Amino acid sequence: MPAPALKITVLGSGTSVGVPTIGCHCNVCTSTDPRDNRLRPSVLVSYEGHNVLIDTTPDFRTQALRAGIDRLDAVIFTHSHADHILGLDDVRPFNFRQKGQIPIFAAPETMATIHRCFQYIFDGVKRESNVPQLDARLIHGGAFELFGLEFLPVPILHGKQTIYGFRFGAAAYLTDHSDIPESSMDQLHGLDVLFLDALRYKPHPTHSTVDRSVKTVEKLAPRRAFFTHICHDLAHERAESLLPPHIRLAYDGLEIHVS
């Protein structure tokens, strides 16, 4: 059965502190190019009336309002760092609108951290105020289906930590990685769209660089690639002008259609 047509909306393309960075007055943080304003990293995958969110950043409320999201059918988490989970409470309005639980998917270690950080959601205690209504489901490495689309967890290395990227149809989203194991590279051929971490030019212990991600694109040969999780070292216009034409920098609000 062919995968449905997808729309991928980049909700945030920045690093863990966002761009502009607090207290910084560099050329990128003071840029007037809106593509240099980067909220924390997340994408929304939309297809056949469904919206699947990858990561709930601390900026999720702002991202949802800006993108006009009026429905949320599921949330998938890549890992448990603060810039990827701390907006989880902001799914509550979707519970109100949809009158039901929202399933969330995460690896056991990530789910355990979410339970610790948001104990009040999961402890079963009745409260006077509303809490998010969530259906927590564990990812154990195998593919899972959501509304007719298969999501394949792709193990990647974030420094010494193994986290997940995801392949869905002819697209894949790999944020926060310093390396991609060969076994995972084998899962990423034949793509229309590939998102990769490309923090900056200078090496970093837990993130890919622009040059390293360009080499990954050359190996995997997707039709299009977009770099994300970008810090204030990269000015959008200048950095993109140095890339091959099939590789672009993602920016907040970018919409990509995948047949």
C-alpha positions as CSV (number, residue, x, y, z in Angstrom):
1,M,0.0,0.0,0.0
2,P,1.6,3.3,-1.0
3,A,2.3,5.9,1.7
4,P,-0.1,8.9,1.7
5,A,1.0,12.4,0.4
6,L,2.6,14.3,3.3
7,K,3.0,17.9,4.3
8,I,5.9,18.5,6.7
9,T,5.9,21.9,8.5
10,V,9.1,23.0,10.2
11,L,7.9,24.4,13.5
12,G,11.4,25.1,14.8
13,S,14.9,24.8,13.2
14,G,17.1,26.1,16.0
15,T,19.3,24.6,18.6
16,S,18.5,24.1,22.3
17,V,18.8,27.8,23.2
18,G,17.1,29.1,20.0
19,V,18.2,32.0,17.8
20,P,18.4,34.8,18.8
21,T,20.2,33.5,21.8
22,I,19.6,35.3,25.1
23,G,22.1,38.1,25.6
24,C,23.9,37.7,22.3
25,H,24.4,40.6,19.8
26,C,26.1,38.7,17.0
27,N,25.2,39.3,13.3
28,V,22.8,36.3,13.2
29,C,21.1,37.1,16.5
30,T,20.5,40.7,15.4
31,S,19.7,39.7,11.8
32,T,16.6,41.1,10.0
33,D,16.3,38.0,7.9
34,P,13.3,36.1,9.4
35,R,14.9,32.8,8.5
36,D,17.5,33.6,11.2
37,N,14.9,33.5,13.9
38,R,14.9,29.8,15.0
39,L,12.7,28.3,17.7
40,R,13.6,24.9,19.2
41,P,13.6,21.9,16.8
42,S,10.3,20.2,15.8
43,V,8.3,19.3,12.8
44,L,4.6,18.5,12.1
45,V,3.7,15.7,9.7
46,S,0.3,16.2,8.2
47,Y,-1.6,13.7,6.0
48,E,-5.2,12.7,5.2
49,G,-6.6,15.0,7.9
50,H,-4.2,13.9,10.6
51,N,-1.4,15.8,12.4
52,V,1.6,13.9,14.0
53,L,4.0,16.1,16.0
54,I,7.7,15.1,16.4
55,D,8.8,16.6,19.8
56,T,7.1,19.1,22.1
57,T,9.6,21.9,22.5
58,P,9.4,24.7,25.1
59,D,8.2,26.9,22.2
60,F,5.4,24.5,21.2
61,R,2.6,27.0,22.1
62,T,4.1,29.7,20.0
63,Q,4.8,27.2,17.2
64,A,1.2,25.8,17.2
65,L,-0.3,29.3,17.1
66,R,2.0,30.4,14.3
67,A,1.3,27.3,12.2
68,G,-2.4,27.4,12.9
69,I,-2.5,23.9,14.2
70,D,-6.1,23.1,15.2
71,R,-5.8,19.3,15.6
72,L,-3.2,17.0,17.1
73,D,-3.5,13.2,16.6
74,A,-0.2,11.9,18.1
75,V,3.2,13.0,19.4
76,I,6.4,11.1,18.8
77,F,9.6,11.9,20.8
78,T,13.1,11.6,19.5
79,H,14.7,11.8,23.0
80,S,14.3,13.3,26.4
81,H,16.4,16.5,26.4
82,A,14.6,19.6,27.6
83,D,14.4,21.3,24.2
84,H,12.4,18.3,22.9
85,I,9.9,17.6,25.7
86,L,9.2,20.6,27.9
87,G,6.2,21.9,25.9
88,L,4.2,18.8,26.5
89,D,1.7,20.5,28.8
90,D,0.6,22.7,25.9
91,V,-1.2,19.8,24.2
92,R,-4.1,20.4,26.7
93,P,-6.1,22.6,24.3
94,F,-6.2,19.8,21.9
95,N,-7.7,17.5,24.6
96,F,-10.4,20.1,25.1
97,R,-11.1,20.4,21.4
98,Q,-11.0,16.7,20.6
99,K,-12.5,15.4,23.8
100,G,-10.1,12.5,24.1
101,Q,-6.6,11.3,24.8
102,I,-3.6,11.9,22.6
103,P,-1.2,9.0,22.1
104,I,2.4,9.8,22.7
105,F,5.3,7.5,21.6
106,A,8.8,7.3,23.0
107,A,11.6,4.9,23.8
108,P,11.4,3.5,27.4
109,E,14.2,5.8,28.7
110,T,12.6,8.8,27.1
111,M,9.2,7.9,28.5
112,A,10.6,7.4,32.0
113,T,12.1,11.0,31.9
114,I,8.8,12.4,30.6
115,H,7.0,10.7,33.5
116,R,9.5,12.2,36.0
117,C,9.2,15.7,34.5
118,F,5.5,15.6,34.2
119,Q,4.5,13.4,37.2
120,Y,1.2,15.2,37.7
121,I,0.1,14.0,34.3
122,F,0.6,10.4,35.0
123,D,0.2,9.8,38.8
124,G,-3.6,9.3,38.6
125,V,-4.3,11.9,41.3
126,K,-7.6,13.8,40.7
127,R,-6.9,17.6,40.6
128,E,-9.1,20.7,40.5
129,S,-7.4,21.8,37.3
130,N,-7.0,20.0,34.0
131,V,-3.9,18.1,33.0
132,P,-3.1,16.7,29.6
133,Q,-4.9,13.5,28.7
134,L,-2.3,11.2,27.2
135,D,-2.0,7.6,26.1
136,A,1.7,6.7,26.7
137,R,3.0,4.0,24.3
138,L,6.5,2.6,24.2
139,I,8.8,2.4,21.2
140,H,10.9,-0.7,21.3
141,G,12.7,-0.3,17.9
142,G,10.1,-1.7,15.5
143,A,8.0,0.2,13.0
144,F,4.6,1.3,14.1
145,E,1.6,2.6,12.1
146,L,-0.3,5.8,12.7
147,F,-3.4,6.5,10.6
148,G,-2.1,4.5,7.6
149,L,1.5,5.7,7.7
150,E,4.4,3.6,9.0
151,F,6.9,5.3,11.2
152,L,10.3,3.6,11.4
153,P,12.5,4.4,14.4
154,V,16.1,5.0,13.2
155,P,18.8,4.7,15.9
156,I,21.3,7.6,15.8
157,L,24.1,8.7,18.1
158,H,23.7,11.9,20.0
159,G,27.2,11.9,21.5
160,K,27.4,8.7,23.5
161,Q,23.6,8.4,23.8
162,T,21.5,6.5,21.3
163,I,18.3,8.3,20.3
164,Y,15.8,7.9,17.5
165,G,15.2,9.7,14.2
166,F,12.2,8.6,12.2
167,R,11.5,7.5,8.6
168,F,8.0,7.9,7.4
169,G,7.1,7.2,3.8
170,A,9.7,8.9,1.5
171,A,10.8,11.3,4.3
172,A,13.1,11.0,7.3
173,Y,13.8,13.4,10.2
174,L,17.1,13.0,12.0
175,T,17.8,15.7,14.5
176,D,20.4,15.9,17.3
177,H,23.0,13.4,16.0
178,S,26.7,13.3,15.9
179,D,26.9,10.0,14.0
180,I,24.6,7.6,12.1
181,P,25.4,3.9,12.4
182,E,25.8,2.0,9.1
183,S,22.8,-0.2,10.0
184,S,20.7,3.0,10.3
185,M,22.2,4.4,7.0
186,D,20.8,1.3,5.3
187,Q,17.3,2.4,6.4
188,L,17.6,5.8,4.7
189,H,18.0,5.1,1.0
190,G,15.4,6.0,-1.6
191,L,14.2,9.2,0.2
192,D,12.5,12.2,-1.3
193,V,13.2,14.4,1.7
194,L,15.9,14.0,4.4
195,F,16.3,16.3,7.5
196,L,19.7,16.3,9.2
197,D,21.2,18.0,12.2
198,A,23.8,20.6,11.0
199,L,24.6,22.6,14.1
200,R,27.5,24.7,12.7
201,Y,30.8,24.4,10.9
202,K,32.9,23.9,14.0
203,P,33.0,20.3,15.4
204,H,30.7,19.5,18.4
205,P,30.7,16.4,20.5
206,T,27.0,15.7,20.2
207,H,25.9,17.3,16.9
208,S,26.7,17.0,13.3
209,T,28.4,19.8,11.4
210,V,27.5,21.2,8.0
211,D,30.4,19.5,6.3
212,R,29.6,16.1,7.9
213,S,25.9,16.3,7.0
214,V,26.8,17.2,3.4
215,K,28.8,14.0,3.2
216,T,25.9,12.1,4.7
217,V,23.6,13.5,1.9
218,E,26.2,12.5,-0.7
219,K,26.1,8.9,0.6
220,L,22.3,8.6,0.9
221,A,21.4,10.6,-2.2
222,P,17.9,11.8,-1.2
223,R,16.2,14.0,-3.8
224,R,16.1,16.9,-1.3
225,A,17.8,17.5,2.0
226,F,17.2,20.1,4.7
227,F,19.6,20.9,7.5
228,T,18.1,21.8,10.9
229,H,19.0,22.2,14.6
230,I,21.0,25.3,13.5
231,C,22.8,27.6,16.0
232,H,23.7,31.2,15.6
233,D,27.0,30.5,13.9
234,L,25.1,30.1,10.6
235,A,23.5,33.1,8.8
236,H,20.8,31.6,6.6
237,E,21.5,33.4,3.3
238,R,25.3,33.0,3.4
239,A,25.3,29.4,4.6
240,E,22.7,28.3,2.1
241,S,24.6,30.0,-0.8
242,L,27.5,27.7,-0.1
243,L,25.5,24.5,-0.3
244,P,24.7,22.3,-3.3
245,P,21.3,23.2,-4.8
246,H,19.5,20.1,-3.5
247,I,20.6,20.9,0.1
248,R,18.8,23.8,1.8
249,L,18.7,25.1,5.3
250,A,15.4,24.6,7.0
251,Y,13.7,27.6,8.5
252,D,10.7,28.1,10.8
253,G,7.5,27.9,8.9
254,L,8.9,26.1,5.9
255,E,6.3,23.7,4.4
256,I,7.5,20.7,2.3
257,H,5.3,18.4,0.3
258,V,6.2,14.8,-0.2
259,S,4.4,12.7,-2.8
